Amino acid sequence: MSLRMREILNDEDSSGHFEVRIEPSNALDRRTGIFVAVNRHFDLKDDGETVGAKAAVSKLDQSFVDSLEKADEIINHFAEMAS
């Protein structure tokens, strides 16, 4: 069993999504343990020039802290539900 939720996120220089996957844990007791995976995906828009590594690294640098905070918020939400 696996549950996936996806939020579509687009801005001026990229399209993409934020996806959360929740399923039973393989590392803990499957009756009580859960596995949560969070992914922020970007597709850089083609502006007629080749999109290189600099643009990708810049986008990741701009978004990393916010994405990490959102992931922590989601994971903490499920941890609080379990306690």
FENQUIGI-V469016 format. One record per helix or strand of 3 or more residues. SS is the DSSP state (A for helix, B for strand). FROM is the first residue (numbers start at 1). LEN is the number of residues. If there is no record, write none. Layout:
# FENQUIGI-V469016
[[SS;FROM;LEN] [SS;FROM;LEN]]
This chain:
# FENQUIGI-V469016
[[B;2;9] [B;14;11] [B;34;11] [A;53;30]]
